[in-house]
């Protein structure tokens, strides 16, 4: 019995022809579907660059919730510090 997968509704995607050609070649060579190749490619992207983007967004949201000072504000505060003041 085949395991039921949690799949989205079908989506439409336009690709540059050279990217589609590469996907179709990989699919043919590996005896897989174009969808299989595209899902693998998207998962690889999300595990690398996509993860970096998600982590950066999470850090920004956490900083906003904690009231962290923006770098420009911090530098302006340092500029206002008088000589002899503790930094």
C-alpha positions as CSV (number, residue, x, y, z in Angstrom):
1,X,0.0,0.0,0.0
2,X,1.4,3.4,-1.0
3,X,1.9,6.0,1.7
4,X,-0.4,9.0,1.2
5,X,1.5,12.2,0.7
6,X,0.5,15.7,1.8
7,X,0.5,17.6,-1.5
8,X,-0.7,21.1,-2.4
9,X,-3.1,21.9,-5.1
10,X,-1.3,22.1,-8.5
11,X,0.5,25.3,-9.2
12,X,1.5,27.0,-12.4
13,X,5.2,28.0,-12.9
14,X,6.9,29.6,-15.8
15,X,10.6,28.8,-16.2
16,X,13.3,29.9,-18.5
17,X,13.7,27.4,-21.3
18,X,17.2,26.5,-20.4
19,X,16.1,25.6,-16.8
20,X,13.3,23.5,-18.1
21,X,15.6,21.8,-20.5
22,X,18.0,20.9,-17.7
23,X,15.1,19.7,-15.5
24,X,13.8,17.5,-18.3
25,X,17.2,16.1,-19.0
26,X,17.8,15.2,-15.3
27,X,14.3,13.7,-15.1
28,X,14.9,11.5,-18.2
29,X,18.4,10.4,-17.1
30,X,17.2,9.5,-13.6
31,X,13.8,8.0,-14.7
32,X,12.0,10.5,-12.5
33,X,9.2,13.0,-13.2
34,X,9.8,16.7,-13.8
35,X,7.9,17.4,-10.6
36,X,10.2,15.1,-8.6
37,X,13.3,17.0,-9.9
38,X,11.7,20.4,-9.2
39,X,10.7,19.4,-5.7
40,X,14.2,18.1,-5.0
41,X,15.7,21.4,-6.3
42,X,13.3,23.5,-4.2
43,X,14.1,21.4,-1.1
44,X,17.8,21.9,-1.7
45,X,17.3,25.7,-2.1
46,X,15.2,25.9,1.1
47,X,17.8,23.9,3.0
48,X,20.6,26.3,2.0
49,X,19.8,29.9,0.8
50,X,16.2,29.7,1.9
51,X,17.2,28.7,5.4
52,X,19.5,31.7,5.6
53,X,16.6,34.0,4.6
54,X,14.2,32.4,7.1
55,X,16.8,32.6,9.9
56,X,17.5,36.3,9.2
57,X,13.8,37.0,9.2
58,X,13.4,35.2,12.6
59,X,16.4,37.2,14.0
60,X,14.9,40.5,12.8
61,X,11.5,39.7,14.3
62,X,13.2,38.6,17.6
63,X,15.2,41.8,17.7
64,X,12.1,43.9,17.1
65,X,10.2,42.1,19.9
66,X,13.2,42.6,22.3
67,X,13.5,46.2,21.5
68,X,17.0,45.8,20.2
69,X,18.7,49.0,19.1
70,X,19.3,49.5,15.4
71,X,23.0,49.9,14.5
72,X,22.6,53.5,13.4
73,X,21.0,54.4,16.7
74,X,23.7,52.7,18.6
75,X,26.4,54.5,16.7
76,X,24.7,57.8,17.2
77,X,24.6,57.1,21.0
78,X,28.3,56.3,20.9
79,X,29.0,59.6,19.1
80,X,27.1,61.5,21.9
81,X,29.3,59.9,24.6
82,X,31.5,62.5,26.2
83,X,35.2,61.9,26.6
84,X,35.8,60.1,29.9
85,X,32.4,58.5,29.9
86,X,32.3,54.7,30.1
87,X,31.3,53.2,26.8
